[in-house]
């Protein structure tokens, strides 16, 4: 293995350990949110962008402002192409796995209220700085669980492929509780196959040093079959389940692979 790659992997693991608040909770360490929230106002946006660049999720290029703009444009495109038919001015919406809030901000312009949920307090702190809006409430899953409101729509994009099946099932059960009868659920997911997406079982069975390190410290990306996704959703209390291949149905600015993946649509029973 080249020395440069070993050094890069060691750096990534070190950054992940320093900023992580638990498995896959990137930027979840308490000091991260504290840093963002207590930065001087004049540089707070720059600090938030720099913090986001430490995570493997959001930015692909060193130009953090260009990456922020790419995120904003790509999420706006997703909202216009996929979510707009389900949005109305009186709707209460849940964005589960909201990250820095670019999609929540785009949705907020079209609805009454957005509850934007993420496991990482550091990412939520960045979202409040970069995409704060009067009708968006940024919440941890525990805070969301204690919220009294019921949603008309819940969606999750570029999130559930990072969850282990046990956590995904718990998330679906929570969403079912927080949605009114007849509310719509939209989930983006990727299937296993030649594109390189492995199943959770395949990732767990990789006993190589790099495989074990990646499973515990790097960003997991699990592929799931259509049948598996349908079963998980129905077991959580959703019906009228349909899956659509997104290829050819939308164009997203930048290098984003959502357009080659799948979306599940279901209704809360």
C-alpha positions as CSV (number, residue, x, y, z in Angstrom):
1,X,0.0,0.0,0.0
2,X,1.5,3.4,-1.0
3,X,2.8,5.5,1.9
4,X,0.8,8.5,0.8
5,X,-2.5,6.6,1.1
6,X,-1.5,5.2,4.5
7,X,-0.8,8.8,5.7
8,X,-4.1,10.0,4.3
9,X,-6.1,7.2,5.9
10,X,-4.3,7.8,9.2
11,X,-5.2,11.5,9.0
12,X,-8.8,10.7,8.2
13,X,-9.1,8.3,11.1
14,X,-7.5,10.8,13.5
15,X,-9.9,13.6,12.4
16,X,-12.9,11.3,12.7
17,X,-11.9,10.2,16.2
18,X,-11.3,13.8,17.4
19,X,-14.6,15.2,16.0
20,X,-16.8,12.1,16.4
21,X,-19.6,11.8,19.0
22,X,-20.1,8.0,18.5
23,X,-20.4,5.6,15.6
24,X,-21.2,7.5,12.4
25,X,-21.9,10.6,14.4
26,X,-19.4,12.8,12.6
27,X,-18.8,16.2,14.1
28,X,-20.8,15.0,17.1
29,X,-18.1,15.7,19.7
30,X,-19.3,18.4,22.2
31,X,-16.5,20.8,21.4
32,X,-17.5,21.1,17.8
33,X,-20.9,22.7,18.4
34,X,-19.3,24.8,21.1
35,X,-16.7,26.1,18.7
36,X,-19.3,27.1,16.1
37,X,-21.7,28.6,18.5
38,X,-19.1,30.7,20.3
39,X,-17.2,32.0,17.3
40,X,-17.3,35.7,16.6
41,X,-20.3,36.6,14.5
42,X,-18.2,38.1,11.7
43,X,-16.4,34.8,11.1
44,X,-19.1,32.3,12.2
45,X,-20.1,31.2,8.7
46,X,-16.5,30.6,7.7
47,X,-16.0,28.6,10.9
48,X,-19.1,26.5,10.1
49,X,-17.9,25.8,6.6
50,X,-14.5,24.9,7.8
51,X,-15.9,22.5,10.4
52,X,-18.1,20.8,7.8
53,X,-15.1,20.2,5.6
54,X,-13.7,17.9,8.4
55,X,-16.6,15.5,7.8
56,X,-16.6,12.9,5.0
57,X,-20.2,13.7,4.1
58,X,-20.5,17.1,2.6
59,X,-17.6,18.7,0.8
60,X,-15.6,17.0,-2.0
61,X,-13.3,19.9,-2.9
62,X,-11.0,22.2,-0.8
63,X,-12.9,25.2,-2.1
64,X,-15.4,25.2,0.8
65,X,-17.5,28.1,-0.4
66,X,-17.9,26.5,-3.9
67,X,-18.9,23.3,-2.2
68,X,-21.4,25.1,0.0
69,X,-23.0,26.6,-3.2
70,X,-22.9,23.1,-4.8
71,X,-24.8,21.7,-1.9
72,X,-27.3,24.5,-2.0
73,X,-28.0,24.1,-5.7
74,X,-28.2,20.3,-5.7
75,X,-30.7,20.3,-2.8
76,X,-32.8,23.0,-4.5
77,X,-32.8,20.8,-7.6
78,X,-33.9,17.7,-5.6
79,X,-36.7,19.7,-3.9
80,X,-38.0,21.0,-7.2
81,X,-37.8,17.6,-9.0
82,X,-38.9,15.2,-6.3
83,X,-40.5,16.9,-3.3
84,X,-42.5,19.8,-4.7
85,X,-45.6,17.6,-5.6
86,X,-45.9,16.7,-1.9
87,X,-45.4,20.2,-0.4
88,X,-48.1,22.7,0.4
89,X,-48.1,26.0,2.3
90,X,-49.8,24.5,5.4
91,X,-47.7,21.4,5.6
92,X,-45.5,20.3,8.5
93,X,-42.5,18.5,7.2
94,X,-39.7,16.3,8.7
95,X,-36.2,16.3,7.2
96,X,-34.5,13.3,8.8
97,X,-30.8,13.4,8.5
98,X,-30.8,17.1,7.6
99,X,-27.0,17.6,7.8
100,X,-26.1,21.3,7.3
101,X,-29.7,22.1,6.4
102,X,-29.4,23.0,2.7
103,X,-32.4,20.9,1.7
104,X,-34.4,21.9,4.8
105,X,-33.9,25.6,3.8
106,X,-35.1,24.9,0.3
107,X,-38.2,23.1,1.6
108,X,-38.9,25.8,4.2
109,X,-39.7,28.3,1.5
110,X,-42.7,26.1,0.4
111,X,-44.2,24.9,3.7
112,X,-45.4,26.1,7.1
113,X,-42.8,24.4,9.3
114,X,-39.8,22.0,9.0
115,X,-38.4,19.9,11.8
116,X,-34.8,19.1,10.6
117,X,-33.3,16.2,12.5
118,X,-29.7,15.0,12.7
119,X,-27.7,12.9,15.2
120,X,-24.8,15.3,15.2
121,X,-24.9,18.4,17.4
122,X,-22.0,19.9,15.6
123,X,-23.7,19.6,12.2
124,X,-26.9,21.1,13.6
125,X,-24.8,24.1,14.9
126,X,-23.5,24.6,11.4
127,X,-27.0,24.3,10.0
128,X,-28.3,27.0,12.3
129,X,-25.5,29.3,11.1
130,X,-25.6,28.5,7.4
131,X,-29.3,27.7,6.9
132,X,-31.2,29.2,9.8
133,X,-34.8,30.2,9.1
134,X,-37.8,31.3,11.2
135,X,-39.8,28.2,10.2
136,X,-37.0,25.6,10.6
137,X,-36.3,23.9,14.0
138,X,-33.1,22.0,14.1
139,X,-33.3,19.0,16.5
140,X,-31.5,15.9,17.7
141,X,-33.5,12.7,17.4
142,X,-34.2,12.9,21.2
143,X,-35.5,16.4,20.9
144,X,-37.6,15.4,17.9
145,X,-39.0,12.4,19.8
146,X,-40.2,14.8,22.5
147,X,-41.8,17.3,20.0
148,X,-45.6,17.2,20.2
149,X,-46.3,17.9,16.5
150,X,-47.4,15.5,13.8
151,X,-45.9,15.7,10.3
152,X,-47.7,15.7,6.9
153,X,-44.6,14.6,5.1
154,X,-41.2,13.1,6.1
155,X,-38.3,12.6,3.8
156,X,-34.7,11.4,4.0
157,X,-32.0,11.8,1.3
158,X,-28.4,10.6,1.3
159,X,-28.8,9.3,4.9
160,X,-30.2,5.8,5.3
161,X,-27.4,4.2,3.4
162,X,-25.2,5.2,6.3
163,X,-27.4,3.5,8.9
164,X,-27.1,-0.1,10.1
165,X,-30.4,-2.0,9.7
166,X,-31.2,-1.9,13.4
167,X,-30.9,1.9,13.5
168,X,-32.9,2.2,10.3
169,X,-35.7,0.2,11.8
170,X,-35.7,2.3,14.9
171,X,-35.8,5.5,12.8
172,X,-38.7,4.3,10.7
173,X,-40.6,3.4,13.9
174,X,-40.0,6.9,15.3
175,X,-41.1,8.5,12.0
176,X,-44.3,6.5,12.0
177,X,-45.1,7.7,15.5
178,X,-44.4,11.4,14.5
179,X,-46.5,11.3,11.3
180,X,-50.2,11.7,11.0
181,X,-52.4,9.1,9.4
182,X,-52.1,9.3,5.6
183,X,-48.8,11.3,5.7
184,X,-46.3,10.6,3.0
185,X,-42.8,9.1,3.5
186,X,-40.0,9.6,0.9
187,X,-36.7,7.7,1.3
188,X,-33.7,7.8,-1.0
189,X,-31.6,4.6,-1.0
190,X,-29.0,2.7,-3.1
191,X,-29.2,-0.9,-4.1
192,X,-26.2,-3.3,-4.0
193,X,-24.5,-4.1,-7.3
194,X,-21.7,-3.3,-9.8
195,X,-21.6,0.3,-8.7
196,X,-19.7,-0.7,-5.6
197,X,-22.4,-0.6,-3.0
198,X,-22.0,-3.5,-0.6
199,X,-24.6,-4.9,1.8
200,X,-24.3,-4.5,5.5
201,X,-23.6,-8.3,5.8
202,X,-20.8,-8.0,3.2
203,X,-19.2,-5.1,5.1
204,X,-19.4,-7.0,8.4
205,X,-17.8,-10.1,6.8
206,X,-14.7,-8.1,5.6
207,X,-12.2,-9.1,8.3
208,X,-9.3,-7.3,6.7
209,X,-7.7,-4.5,8.8
210,X,-8.9,-1.8,6.4
211,X,-12.4,-3.3,6.3
212,X,-12.7,-3.4,10.1
213,X,-11.4,0.2,10.4
214,X,-13.8,1.4,7.8
215,X,-16.8,-0.2,9.4
216,X,-16.0,1.3,12.8
217,X,-14.6,4.7,11.9
218,X,-15.2,5.6,8.3
219,X,-18.5,6.6,6.6
220,X,-20.5,3.4,6.0
221,X,-22.4,3.1,2.7
222,X,-24.7,0.1,2.7
223,X,-26.7,-1.0,-0.4
224,X,-30.2,-2.5,0.2
225,X,-32.5,-4.3,-2.1
226,X,-36.0,-3.1,-3.0
227,X,-37.5,-6.0,-1.2
228,X,-35.6,-5.3,1.9
229,X,-36.6,-1.6,1.9
230,X,-40.2,-2.4,1.3
231,X,-40.3,-5.0,4.2
232,X,-38.6,-2.6,6.6
233,X,-41.1,0.2,5.8
234,X,-44.2,-2.0,6.0
235,X,-43.1,-3.5,9.3
236,X,-43.0,0.1,10.7
237,X,-46.6,0.9,9.8
238,X,-46.5,2.2,6.3
239,X,-48.5,1.1,3.3
240,X,-48.9,1.8,-0.5
241,X,-45.2,1.3,-0.9
242,X,-43.7,2.1,-4.3
243,X,-40.1,2.3,-5.5
244,X,-38.9,4.4,-8.4
245,X,-35.5,4.4,-10.1
246,X,-34.3,8.0,-10.3
247,X,-32.1,7.6,-13.3
248,X,-33.1,10.0,-16.1
249,X,-35.7,11.8,-13.9
250,X,-33.5,14.6,-12.5
251,X,-30.3,16.4,-13.1
252,X,-28.4,17.5,-10.0
253,X,-25.6,20.1,-10.2
254,X,-22.2,18.7,-9.3
255,X,-20.9,15.2,-8.7
256,X,-23.9,13.7,-6.9
257,X,-24.9,10.1,-7.4
258,X,-28.5,10.4,-6.1
259,X,-29.7,10.7,-9.7
260,X,-28.6,7.1,-10.4
261,X,-30.3,5.6,-7.3
262,X,-33.8,4.9,-6.0
263,X,-36.6,6.5,-4.1
264,X,-39.2,4.8,-2.0
265,X,-42.6,6.4,-1.5
266,X,-45.1,5.2,1.1
267,X,-48.1,6.3,3.1
268,X,-48.5,6.2,6.9
269,X,-51.3,3.7,7.6
